[in-house]
Structure formats: C-alpha cells, structure tokens
Amino acid sequence: MKAGGFELETVEIAGAEPALVFLHEGLGAVTLWRDFPERMASLSGRRALIYSRAGHGQSDVPDDDRTPAFMHEEALEVLPEVLRVAGVERPVLVGHSDGGSIALIYASQHPVSGLVLLAPHVFVEDVTVASIEEARETFAATDLGSRMARYHRDAERTFRLWNDIWLAPEFRSWNIEDVLGGVTAPTLLIQGEHDQYGTLAQIDAISRGVGGPVERVVLDARHAPHLEAPDATLAAALEFLR
C-alpha cells in the first residue's frame, strides 16, 4: 500500500465491519503484534488491517528525522490516507503505546466506532525517559540491533527514529491532553500495572479528558499487555466490542 509518500507493509484479514485497524508501538511492526490481531479478528468476526508505519518492518524508511509533531502527522496525514486506500470507514482503532496516542489524535478529528488503547501516552513522564535512555544503552551494548533486524528493514534507523525524538529535550513538553475532549467514541484503556514506560497517570488523564464513555482494565503486565497477558487483554477487548 502506498500512503504518505511511502510504500507500507500491510496485512488484511477479511471480516465484518467496522474494521479493526492496528497501530503499533514505537519499535513495532506488523510481525511484532504476533498472533494478537488474527485472534482478535477471528474471535470477533471483524475485518482487520495491520500495517507498519514508515521506518518500521518492511515499509519504506524515511530520510528525515522525526520532530515532536510526528504523531500528529501520522494521525492526521498518513492514517486518513491509509484508511482511504484500504476502503475503511469508522474503524475501531487498536493502538499500542505510540499507536494509542496516534489513535487518540485521529479520533479527536475523525469518526471512529471505538478505541482499544494498550498503554497509550498523552504526556511524557520521567519513568518513560529513564526507560528509553536505558533502551539506548542496551542497543549500544548488546545484540538488540541484530535481533531487531529480523523484523525491520533497517533496524538501526528504526531504533534511532524512535529513540532520538523521545529523548530530545524539545520532546519533554509533548502533551496531547488538549485533543482528548474531541474524542467521543467509546474507549477501552488497557495498561500493565508494571508498565516500565508509563504510570497509571496516563490512563487517568485519558479517562478525565475524553468526551465519550471509558472502560479501564489494569493487568499484571508491563508495557505490552497483549503479549504479556494476551488472554486477559483479548477477553477485555472482545467484551468491549460486544
């Protein structure tokens, strides 16, 4: 699929509307969701679209570095084109981490049927920065890059696109709480109690700020509840869709 000026890696699963559209995290890609999208689509009977953003998976890799506006650009410029090309209207956006933030920004300006948000961010916390700094050290000192290369066309570039902007001094003031009032669709918030990239203050802020109904689920997991507590995450998502 071509969108945003880049060729994007995509997977589609046939099923009923409204479609589930999966938006991955900051180092994510189609394959790194593992079987979660297939299970959610199969058990719900829904159509699903999974894609890797530019710089991730087997999608084209951008030359330019990211700016603090990159999630707004993904939400308001790229995602609408992805949905138009795929023929998806009023999706249920399933977003993990950065993908959850992108989902919120999109839903503040476009109609959606619902949001399933896994460990979303709406502002930058000290714990987030500390964990991302630790990830930078891990990338430099271990085989993380070669392991990432199994899933990404250019693992070094993928890592830098994510890590550099989140650690940039100008990103510390990034905050999307101002968009939350425009989100009126039903929203499910799922977060791991031991999330190393964010505290429950994130879903507290979303619960307070959105204009539609909210459900919250806190699981015995870290930053990836759909991988660390997949059955509980899936059960909550399916109940929400029903």
URHU-V485761 format. One record per residue. RES is the residue in one letter. PSI is psi in whole degrees, 0 to 359 (none if undefined). Layout:
{{RES:PSI} {RES:PSI}}
//
This chain:
{{M:137} {K:125} {A:143} {G:21} {G:6} {F:151} {E:122} {L:137} {E:128} {T:153} {V:134} {E:144} {I:128} {A:150} {G:192} {A:157} {E:159} {P:145} {A:152} {L:127} {V:120} {F:125} {L:113} {H:173} {E:186} {G:335} {L:21} {G:179} {A:173} {V:309} {T:335} {L:352} {W:346} {R:227} {D:8} {F:314} {P:319} {E:318} {R:317} {M:320} {A:315} {S:314} {L:336} {S:344} {G:12} {R:151} {R:150} {A:144} {L:124} {I:131} {Y:155} {S:127} {R:161} {A:134} {G:358} {H:154} {G:227} {Q:14} {S:163} {D:151} {V:122} {P:150} {D:326} {D:146} {D:163} {R:155} {T:171} {P:347} {A:8} {F:327} {M:325} {H:319} {E:317} {E:318} {A:322} {L:348} {E:310} {V:308} {L:318} {P:325} {E:320} {V:313} {L:321} {R:314} {V:322} {A:350} {G:37} {V:129} {E:143} {R:59} {P:167} {V:115} {L:125} {V:102} {G:134} {H:125} {S:243} {D:323} {G:327} {G:322} {S:318} {I:319} {A:317} {L:316} {I:315} {Y:311} {A:342} {S:344} {Q:351} {H:150} {P:134} {V:160} {S:338} {G:167} {L:129} {V:108} {L:122} {L:111} {A:52} {P:159} {H:141} {V:353} {F:171} {V:128} {E:158} {D:321} {V:327} {T:310} {V:317} {A:318} {S:326} {I:325} {E:320} {E:321} {A:322} {R:316} {E:320} {T:318} {F:321} {A:329} {A:351} {T:188} {D:22} {L:319} {G:316} {S:328} {R:320} {M:331} {A:344} {R:338} {Y:341} {H:141} {R:319} {D:88} {A:321} {E:314} {R:319} {T:314} {F:315} {R:320} {L:321} {W:306} {N:317} {D:318} {I:322} {W:334} {L:0} {A:137} {P:324} {E:347} {F:347} {R:334} {S:5} {W:133} {N:128} {I:20} {E:336} {D:343} {V:347} {L:326} {G:337} {G:355} {V:108} {T:353} {A:155} {P:139} {T:132} {L:124} {L:123} {I:125} {Q:145} {G:137} {E:334} {H:28} {D:121} {Q:353} {Y:0} {G:153} {T:177} {L:351} {A:334} {Q:308} {I:336} {D:314} {A:320} {I:316} {S:319} {R:325} {G:330} {V:157} {G:2} {G:179} {P:144} {V:137} {E:145} {R:139} {V:124} {V:124} {L:162} {D:80} {A:174} {R:232} {H:350} {A:73} {P:330} {H:342} {L:328} {E:334} {A:61} {P:321} {D:317} {A:321} {T:315} {L:318} {A:316} {A:318} {A:319} {L:319} {E:319} {F:316} {L:326} {R:none}}
//
